[in-house]
Amino acid sequence: MTIEQAQQEVDQWIRTTGVRYFNELTNLGILMEETGELARLMVRTYGEQSFKASDKGKELADEMADVLWVLICLANQTGVNLTEALEKNFEKKNIRDAERHRENPKL
């Protein structure tokens, strides 16, 4: 699935099964919630915190997909073509960071 296809499929699902988009600020809050859930699982999986009973059964891929879903919703609502945005972001990084990381003694 391409990013463009994902944007179209999320939009189709929202307009049929989901009835309508939540407003942009609600979706921003949901994005923060989903990001927190992803962070919680990452900290427990790769960090030093132990799992709680409520963490059992959570999957990293599913939590990442939840973040991506809401980000796609926000892109659709605000007219952002994520394919074009990502391509422009690569251009920016290739110019700005062309030598930066190679010359970083910390890496």
Protein Blocks (a to p, Z undefined) as FASTA:
>chain_A
ZZklmmmmmmmmmmmmnopacdfklmmmmmmmmmmmmmmmmmmmmmmbdcdfklgopafk
lmmmmmmmmmmmmmmmnopafklmmmmmmmmmmmmmmmmmmmmmkZZ
